[in-house]
Amino acid sequence: MAQKKGLGMGLDALIQAKTRKEPENEPETHVTSEEQVKAVMEDVKKNPRITLWSARSAAVLRYLKKTQPEFSISREASSLIERAVREKYPDIWELFSDL
């Protein structure tokens, strides 16, 4: 079965397999303003939730929930997403160190 790529992969897109190659594009650059950072921080303080869709990730996490006592899907998903985002966007991650 061919591996899906890009949109619609949700958590799978963030947690990259060791065999998956990075696209050979130019590095991304982000223009940052204090106003943008402040606006994002205000939004996130009101609602820190994100929504994503990934059938395979959902299946794995639900399996763990059913088979491991005290397993928290939210805690595990947060940990995985934070690690992936921090590694992929370290400069932007630092902008929000106060959160």
trRosetta pair geometry for C-beta under 8 A, 3 or more apart (Angstrom, degrees):
i j d omega theta_ij theta_ji phi_ij phi_ji
3 20 7.8 -131 128 -95 155 105
4 8 6.9 -81 165 92 137 107
4 9 5.7 173 109 -85 112 104
4 12 7.6 63 75 106 106 145
5 9 7.1 -33 -153 -42 19 142
5 13 8.0 100 -162 -109 46 93
6 9 6.7 128 76 -7 29 115
6 13 7.1 16 -179 -112 7 128
7 13 7.9 10 -98 -74 19 156
8 53 6.8 -41 -155 85 57 111
9 12 4.2 -98 174 75 98 103
9 13 3.7 118 84 -45 116 95
9 54 6.1 35 169 -106 44 105
10 13 6.3 138 60 14 18 100
10 14 7.7 -50 142 0 43 101
10 52 3.5 128 -146 162 102 106
10 53 4.8 -161 -56 67 134 38
10 54 3.4 -132 66 -41 124 100
10 57 6.3 -126 98 31 115 140
11 14 5.7 -59 -155 37 41 110
11 15 6.1 10 159 5 76 109
11 52 5.7 127 -39 111 74 143
11 54 4.5 -113 33 22 87 156
11 57 3.9 111 67 -129 128 172
11 77 6.6 -84 -104 -140 139 94
11 80 6.7 43 -161 110 112 133
11 81 6.9 -83 -122 -76 88 93
12 15 6.4 -67 -134 54 28 89
12 54 5.0 162 -9 -143 96 134
12 56 6.1 54 -68 64 132 118
12 57 5.6 -144 -47 -41 81 113
13 16 7.8 2 178 -76 33 76
13 54 7.9 -146 0 -88 80 127
14 80 7.2 110 105 138 121 92
14 81 5.8 9 137 -121 163 67
14 84 4.0 98 164 123 96 158
14 85 7.0 -27 -150 -53 121 73
14 88 7.7 -110 -148 -11 74 145
15 57 7.8 128 31 -102 129 123
15 80 5.7 -27 -73 178 126 114
15 84 5.5 -99 -77 -77 57 138
16 20 4.9 -119 -173 65 95 131
16 22 7.9 22 -169 -78 164 78
16 84 7.5 133 -3 -135 80 112
17 20 4.5 102 60 -14 86 103
25 28 8.0 38 109 -55 118 76
30 91 7.3 171 44 95 117 122
30 92 6.1 23 55 -73 163 112
32 36 6.2 -131 -156 65 59 129
32 37 6.5 44 -175 -49 104 106
32 92 7.6 179 -83 -108 130 77
32 95 6.4 -136 -150 -103 150 146
33 36 4.7 97 58 3 83 101
33 37 7.1 -152 93 -3 45 85
34 37 5.7 -56 -149 39 36 111
34 38 6.1 36 154 -20 69 107
35 38 5.8 -55 -145 38 29 110
35 39 6.2 29 156 -20 64 108
36 39 5.8 -56 -147 36 28 111
36 40 6.3 26 156 -17 64 107
37 40 5.9 -57 -149 38 29 109
37 41 6.3 29 154 -20 65 108
37 95 5.4 -124 -119 171 123 116
37 96 7.3 -161 -155 -74 95 75
38 41 5.7 -56 -147 36 30 112
38 42 6.4 31 155 -20 64 104
39 42 5.8 -54 -151 34 30 111
39 43 6.5 29 152 -17 64 107
40 43 5.7 -56 -149 38 33 112
40 44 6.1 27 157 -16 68 110
40 96 7.4 -80 110 -88 121 121
41 44 5.9 -57 -141 40 29 108
41 45 6.2 32 158 -23 64 106
41 96 6.7 178 -88 -124 92 93
41 98 7.3 12 -130 76 136 115
41 99 6.6 -150 -130 -69 90 109
42 45 5.9 -55 -148 33 28 111
42 46 6.7 24 154 -15 61 107
43 46 6.0 -64 -158 37 30 108
43 47 6.8 -45 169 47 66 87
44 47 7.1 -91 -138 72 27 50
44 48 5.3 54 -177 -100 76 71
44 96 7.7 27 44 -147 165 136
44 99 6.4 -18 112 -122 138 144
45 48 7.3 24 -101 -57 17 94
45 99 7.7 -136 -72 -121 81 100
50 81 7.5 177 56 -174 138 163
54 57 3.7 33 106 26 125 115
54 58 6.0 159 87 -19 66 85
55 58 5.7 -58 -144 38 26 112
55 59 6.3 29 156 -22 63 106
56 59 5.7 -52 -149 33 30 112
56 60 6.5 29 154 -17 64 104
57 60 5.8 -54 -148 36 33 110
57 61 6.2 25 158 -13 67 110
57 77 7.9 91 160 -111 121 101
58 61 6.0 -60 -143 43 28 106
58 62 6.0 25 159 -16 65 111
59 62 6.0 -58 -142 40 26 107
59 63 6.2 31 156 -23 62 107
60 63 5.7 -55 -151 33 28 114
60 64 6.5 26 153 -16 63 105
61 64 5.7 -52 -149 36 33 112
61 65 6.4 40 150 -24 64 103
61 73 4.6 85 164 -130 120 97
61 76 6.3 176 -128 84 104 132
61 77 6.6 12 -112 -60 152 100
62 65 5.3 -47 -147 32 36 117
62 66 6.5 30 155 -14 65 105
62 73 7.1 13 -75 -92 52 133
63 66 6.0 -62 -152 40 30 105
63 67 6.0 0 160 2 67 119
64 67 6.1 -74 -134 51 27 95
64 68 5.3 -17 -177 18 72 119
64 71 4.9 -148 142 175 92 159
64 73 7.6 140 75 -88 106 74
64 76 7.2 29 98 -15 151 174
65 68 7.3 -54 -101 49 13 82
65 71 5.2 -142 -102 92 44 114
65 72 7.9 59 -106 -115 92 14
65 73 5.5 -22 -68 -51 125 101
67 71 7.8 23 67 3 59 149
68 71 3.9 78 85 -41 106 126
71 76 7.0 1 -175 -32 88 133
72 75 3.7 57 91 15 123 112
72 76 6.2 162 87 -12 65 84
73 76 6.0 -63 -147 42 27 107
73 77 5.9 24 159 -17 67 112
74 77 5.9 -56 -140 40 26 108
74 78 6.1 29 159 -20 63 109
75 78 5.8 -56 -149 36 27 113
75 79 6.4 27 154 -20 62 108
76 79 5.7 -55 -149 35 31 112
76 80 6.3 27 156 -15 66 108
77 80 5.9 -57 -146 40 30 109
77 81 6.1 25 159 -15 66 111
78 81 6.0 -60 -142 41 26 106
78 82 6.0 26 161 -19 64 111
79 82 6.0 -56 -144 36 24 109
79 83 6.4 23 159 -17 61 108
80 83 6.0 -58 -150 36 27 110
80 84 6.4 21 157 -14 64 111
81 84 5.8 -60 -146 40 30 108
81 85 6.0 24 160 -15 68 110
82 85 6.0 -58 -140 41 27 106
82 86 5.9 28 160 -21 65 111
83 86 5.9 -57 -143 37 24 111
83 87 6.3 19 159 -14 62 111
84 87 6.0 -61 -148 39 27 108
84 88 6.1 14 160 -10 65 114
85 88 6.0 -62 -139 44 28 103
85 89 5.9 -32 180 38 67 106
85 93 6.5 140 128 -86 87 108
86 89 7.4 -80 -124 63 13 66
86 90 6.4 47 175 -99 58 65
86 93 4.7 87 -122 -119 63 159
87 90 7.0 1 -138 -59 18 91
89 92 4.2 -25 159 42 115 114
89 93 5.7 135 102 -32 79 88
90 93 5.3 -52 -143 32 32 120
90 94 6.6 35 158 -23 64 102
91 94 6.0 -53 -157 29 31 111
91 95 7.3 41 145 -28 60 97
92 95 5.5 -41 -161 16 43 120
92 96 7.5 15 153 0 66 102
93 96 6.7 -80 -166 45 34 93
93 97 7.7 68 140 -68 65 75
94 97 5.6 -4 -160 -43 49 111
96 99 4.8 -10 168 8 95 121
